[in-house]
Amino acid sequence: MRIVFVGQPNSGKSTLFNVVAGYKSMSANFPGSTVNYTVSKARVGGEVVEVVDLPGTYSLTASSPAETAAKQFLLEEKVDAAVNVVDASLLSRSLEFTLQLIELQIPLVVCLNMIDEAERKGINIDAAKLSGRLGVPVVMTVAAKGIGIDRLFYVARRVAKKRELPSIEIPVRKDVETVLAGLAGSIDGTLAEKYPISKRLLAIKLLEGDDAFLSLANENDRRLVAEHSRMLEETHGQPADMVIAAERHALAMEIAEEASTVSKPHRDIRGSIDNVLMHRVWGYVFLLGIMYLFFVAVFKVGALFEAPLLRMFDSLVSAAAAHMDVSTLLFAIVKGVIQGVAGGVAIVLPYLLPFLFGLAVLEDIGYLPRVAFLMDAFMHRIGLHGTAIVPAILGYGCNVPAVMATRILTSPRDRIIAAVISTLVPCSARMTVIFGLVAFYLGPTWALGLYIFDIFVVAASGKVISKLLPELTPGMILEVPRYQAPALVSLISKTWLRMREFVVVAWPLLIGGSALLALGDYFHVDRFTNAMLSPVTVAALGLPAAVGTTLIFGVLRKELSMIMLIQALGTANVVAVMSPPQIMVFTVFVTFYIPCVATIGALLKEIGAKFTFYTIVYTFLLATLLGVAARAAFGIGLL
């Protein structure tokens, strides 16, 4: 049995999914698309059920890749029951999408989520009355607290087993219904057979100008659509798609007013908080303060574990040296493997885990969307649509989904610029390098300074590229969700999903890479590699020649560059071999140079081979230039 969660963004859909799925979920791509959906297994009433979390979408008349993918899944995949997660505090707006789902005539349950928030606003909803008007079951939940989840799945399972379809047909005004009936009766039968929907809904989608349906229509069907669209436009004085949208809006308002009553709202301090955190001056002050506290907290937690763990692994190497001949190949491999394991346990995880957990907290309480609001004007100043802030924010977790998220931008030019600057955003892997080297050896203030410097580099790069590709950037409407207490299950789930790639993919590479580097050192192959890269590493950047091989591993995974540095230098005490200025120069270069392999793959898909090549060249030259500038600033070899 497959139960699909579908709903508008910020409805609590993913929170509900995480409560059910926990850490067992996996991400998948829609066929022919880079848009992701999430799948998990859950046990409901003794039966294993597949649960799917579709991307948040406002409409089934697609205007973005996510909406196209969600509609495609509902129309073409096996769906035993759909759970429409609705924000109860925004009932009328949410019901417009619900009405579109009812038109699909699939087994449907409406989940009135965040009912506590609605009551706090003084909105009291009669679930039975709402169910009667919609013709589908309605269940109230508070996903963040786990309230109503069991009841929701019991109803969804019943609806799926009995194939309970919506019991009403969405009513419209008589003249609109006449046009719909006329078009539905005239459509070519072969077009209607391509999708498992009624001819009436097919007529609606054609009149709405849905490309997925219009692209399949023959010349005669297109002529009929144009004729019936003109009939609606002549009667109502506006395009056919707006007429149909107005019908849904009016009905959604009517149902919401009938099923709910409004009383005096409870006092809520969150509005006052926003007056400060989103203030045109104080908002940026608090943003800087929050980021500083975030950095210090991550550093303190990481540093607490890093030193004792490194000592433990150093003692393991010493123990191996005491029982083995240190001149043998076997000892070189054993030492390399131990240092590879140590890199993951003692250096990456102590910083990566609190960073990802903190990022999930900021996201779930609703602060990150407010950062997007604060940065919207900033994005316009560098010549980008405000929506480009979304990929940039995603980039702090990983550059791969950030590059993929550029598909939400309608302009090809904006997609190219956003993709390029997304590769410069310090992802969690780069942040691990910053925390493990700069914060640990120079202090968290230097790490924050490098973080802020990165933002300026991103801005400058965006400005330069936008000048090379000039175009007007239109405004946008940003939806800012309410503040809410994060659910621990959701935080753990998000942290694990983002950390799993390191544990499953990067860590084995790290251990294998350490062993490979040990082999290279034993057979002196690394000297050849380091000599080839020395014009950059030694001559330009003033770094030890041994760092050359580490940069190759950094292209596989950014955090590998730091861990391989420890392996290449032969000590976990980096400051014993490199001076603090050299540590800063190395970190600056690693932060900006060539994107990792996974990001390069995403770039190839999104912006093509030519612009991917330009991105690789640009980032390498930029990293070299900034590294040389950092060297000059600290006076390495220039005093």
Residue, then its C-alpha position, 0 to 999 in steps of 0.5 A: m500500500r502506498i500513501v502519498f503526502v501532498g500539500q502546500p509549502n510550510s503546511g507541516k507536511s515534511t514534519l508529519f512525514n519525519v514523525v512517521a518515517g524517522y531516519k529510515s527514509m530515502s530520497a529519490n528523483f522523479p524520472g527525467s527530473t532532478v526534483n526529489y521526493t522522499v520515500s519511507k516504510a511505516r507499519v500501520g495497523g500491522e501492515v507495512v505501508e510505503v509513505v511518499d512525501l511529494p514536494g510542496t506545491y501550491s497548484l496542480t497547474a504547474s509553474s515550477p519543476a516541483e509542481t510538475a513533478a508532484k502532478q506527474f506522480l499523482l497522475e501517473e504513479k500508483v497512489d492508494a491514498a493521498v493525504n492532503v496536509v493543510d495548514a489549519s490556520l490558513l484554511s481558505r488558501s489551503l482549500e484551493f489546492t484541496l479542491q484541485l485534488i478532489e477534482l482528480q477523483i483519487p482516494l483522499v484524506v484531508c489532514l488539518n495540521m497545526i490545529d493548535e496554531a489555528e486555535r491560537k489565532g482564534i480560528n475554530i474549525d468544525a471537522a465534521k462540517l468541513s468533511g461534509r462540504l468536501g466529501v472526504p474524511v478530515v482528521m485534525t493533527v498537530a504533527a510537531k507534537g505527534i497528536g492525531i497521527d495514529r488516527l490519520f493513518y487509520v483513516a488513510r488506510r481505510v480509504a485506501k483499502k475501500r477505494e473511497l473517492p470524493s463524494i462531490e463534484i466541485p460546483v461552478r457557476k452555470d455559465v462556466e459549467t456550460v463551457l466546461a461541459g461543451l469542451a469536455g464533450s468535444i475533446d478527442g477521445t484519444l487525448a482523454e485516454k492518456y490520463p486517468i481523469s474525467k473529461r471534465l477535469l481534462a477540460i479544466k486543465l486545458l482551459e487553465g493552459d496546463d502545458a502538460f495537457l496542451s502539448l498532447a492536444n491535436e490541432n482540432d482540440r487546440r482550436l476548441v480550447a481557444e474557442h471555449s476560452r474566448m467564450l469565458e473571456e467574453t462573459h467574465g472579462q478576464p482570461a479563462d484560467m483566471v475565471i476558473a481560479a476565481e471559481r475555486h477561490a470563491l468556493a474555498m472561501e465559502i467552505a472555510e467560512e461555513a466550517s469555521t468560526v473566529s474568536k478573539p486570538h490569543r496574545d502572541i509574542r512572535g509578531s514582536i519578535d519579527n519586528v526585531l529579527m526582520h527589522r531593516v537594521w536590527g535584523y542584520v545585527f541579530l543575524l550576525g549575532i546568531m551566526y556568531l553564537f552558532f559558530v561558537a557553539v559548534f566550535k565548542v562542541g567540536a573542540l570538546f571531542e576533537a583533542p581527546l579523540l585524536r590522542m586516542f588514535d595517536s596512541l593506536v598508531s604508537a601501539a602499532a609502531a611498537h609491535m610492527d616494523v615501521s619501515t614495512l609496507l604493512f605498517a604504512i597501510v595500517k597507519g594510513v587506515i587508522q588515520g583515515v578512521a581517526g579523520g572521520v571520528a575525531i575531526v569531521l563528526p565532532y564538527l559536522l554533527p553539531f553543525l547539521f543539527g544546528l542548521a536543522v534547528l534554525e530551519d525548523i523554528g522558522y529562522l532560515p526563511r527570515v534570513a532569505f527575507l533579509m537577503d532578498a534585497f541583497m540578491h537584487r543588488i548582485g543582479l539576481h532574482g530574489t528566489a535565488i536565495v533559496p539555492a544559496i541557503l540550501g548550499y550551506g547544507c550541500n552544494v549538490p541540492a543547491v545547484m539542483a534547486t536553481r531549476i525553480l528559477t524561470s530565467p536561464r541566465d539566473r539559473i547559470i549565475a545562481a548555480v555558479i555562486s552556489t558552488l562558492v557557498p560554504c557547504s557542511a563539508r567546507m564548514t568542517v574544514i573551517f572549524g577543524l583548522v581555522a576555528f581550532y587553531l586560530g579561534p572561532t572569531w577567525a572562522l566567522g570572519l572567513y564565513i563573512f568573507d565568503i559571503f562577500v566573495v559570493a556577492a562580488s562573483g554574482k555581481v561580476i557574472s550578472k554584468l557579463l549576462p545583463e538582464l532585469t530581475p523581477g520582484m518576488i513574494l516570499e512566504v515566511p512561515r510562523y515560528q514553532a518549536p522544532a520536533l526532536v524526531s524531525l531534527i534527528s531525522k534531518t541531521w541523519l539524512r544530511m550526515r548519512e552521505f558522509v558516513v556511507v560515501a565519504w568515510p569509506l573514501l577517506i579510509g581508502g584515500s588514507a591507505l592510498l596516500a600511505l602507499g604513495d608515500y611509501f613508494h614516493v609517488d606523492r613526491f611526483t604529484n606534489a612536484m607537479l602542483s608546487p607552482v600553485t601550492v609552494a610558489a603561489l600560496g607559500l604552503p608546504a609541498a606535501v599539501g599538493t596530494t590533499l587537494i586532489f582528494g578535496v575534489l572528491r569530497k571537500e572535507l577529505s582535503m583537511i583529513m588528507l592534510i593530516q595524513a600527508l603531514g604525518t601528524a594530527n598537530v597541523v600547527a607543528v608543521m604549518s604556521p597559523p597564516q599558512i593554515m588560513v591560506f590553505t583553508v581559503f584556497v580549499t573553500f573556493y577551489i574546484p567544486c567536488v565531483a558530485t557538484i560537478g555532476a549536478l552542474l553538468k545536468e543543470i547548466g551544461a558542459k560549457f558553463t560547468f567548464y567555465t565554473i571549474v576554471y573560474t573557481f580555480l582561478l578565484a581560489t588561487l587569487l584569493g589564496v595569494a591575496a591571503r598570503a600577502a595579507f599575512g606576509i608569508g614569504l613576503l616580509 
